[in-house]
Amino acid sequence: MAEKLKKIECDPKCGFMVQSHDEKELIEIAKEHAKKFHNMTATDEQVKGMMKDA
């Protein structure tokens, strides 16, 4: 059975949103976004805290 669809959304001013059934994929994409667009380094735990069911 596939994992639940999860999503991560950035600040509404930014507009970034990503969805996936793969938590590892979500974490990597969100961390890359934070670094590239916001000059922030996010930990896996911080990103997991932002995840919601889609």
C-alpha positions in Angstrom: 0.0 0.0 0.0 1.3 3.5 -0.9 2.0 6.0 1.8 -0.4 8.8 2.3 0.0 11.9 0.1 1.8 14.6 2.1 2.5 18.2 1.3 4.7 21.0 2.4 3.8 24.7 1.8 6.0 27.7 2.2 4.9 31.1 3.3 1.9 32.3 1.1 4.1 35.2 -0.1 6.4 32.7 -1.6 3.8 30.4 -3.0 5.9 27.2 -3.0 4.1 23.9 -2.5 5.1 20.3 -3.0 3.2 17.0 -2.7 4.5 13.5 -2.7 3.8 10.0 -1.3 7.5 9.8 -0.5 8.6 11.6 2.7 12.3 11.4 1.8 11.6 13.1 -1.6 9.5 15.8 0.1 12.2 16.5 2.6 14.9 16.8 0.0 12.8 19.1 -2.2 11.8 21.3 0.7 15.4 21.6 2.0 16.6 22.5 -1.5 13.9 25.2 -1.9 14.7 26.7 1.5 18.4 26.9 0.6 18.0 28.2 -2.9 15.2 30.7 -2.4 15.4 31.7 1.2 19.1 31.1 2.1 18.0 28.9 5.0 19.4 25.5 6.0 16.5 23.4 7.3 16.9 20.1 9.1 15.0 16.9 8.3 13.1 17.3 11.6 12.1 20.9 10.8 10.8 19.9 7.4 8.9 16.9 8.9 7.2 19.4 11.3 5.9 21.3 8.2 4.4 18.2 6.6 0.6 17.9 6.4 -1.7 15.4 4.8 -2.6 16.5 1.3 
